[in-house]
Amino acid sequence: MTWPPRDTDRNRFLGRLQVVLYGFVSVYFGLFALKTGAPLPWTVFTLALAATLVAAVALLMMRAQRQAAAQNENEQQPAR
């Protein structure tokens, strides 16, 4: 396991899927926790929100890797 994840099409797809899925879970349990006030939904909401943020940071770091690689590739090309 590496951090940040390698920038591949598969990792980008899975990262986006994680953000959507964890975001949905966060919203669902957040609303449920507000309605009931029970501690278990608050715990699930907090964990899902943390997972959403971690997945979003991973996507941002993969984007930074991709941009840095593209910049290095452009710098290494000979001028015409």
N, C-alpha and C positions, 0 to 999 in steps of 0.2 A: 504494500500500500504506500502510495506516495502522496505528499501534499506540497503544493497544490496538484490536483490530478493532471495527468497529461492532456494536452489539448487535442482531442480526437473528435470526430463526428459523433461517435457512440457516447463519449463522455459528455459532450454538449447536450445531446438528446436526453440522456439520463438525468443530467443536472436540471434541465428545464422541467422535465417530468417531476422530479423531486420537489422543485419549488412550487409547482402547481398543486401537487398532491398534499404536501405539508401545509401549504397556505390554506387549502380547503379545509383540512383537518383543524387548523388553528382557528379559522373563522367559525366553524361548526361548534367546536368545543368552547370557544370564547363566548359565543352567544348562549350556549347551554349553561355555562358557568355563571354568566350574568343573571340568567333566569332563575337558576336554582340556588346559587350561592354555596353549593357543596364543594368540598376541598378536592375531590378526585377530578372533576372536570377542569378545575383551575390547574392542577398538576399536569394533566394531559395537554391543556392549552399551552402552558409554559414550555413543556418539552417540544411540542410541535412547532411553536414559534422559534425556539432555539434552532431546531433542525432546519427550518425554512431559512433562517439567517445564515447558517453554515453553508447550505446549498447555494444560496445567492452569492456569498463571498467566493465560493469555489468557481462559480461561473465568471465572476469578475476577474479572478486571478487567471483563469484560462484565457479570457479575452486579452488580458495584459500580455500573456505569453505569446499569443497569436500576433498581436501588434508589434511586439519586440522582434519576433522572428521576421515579420514582413519588413520592418525597418532595417534590420541587419541584412536582409536579402537585397534590398534596394541600395544600400551603401556598398555592398560588395560587387555590384554590377559595374563594369567599366563604362566610363563616360564616352559618348559617341561624338 
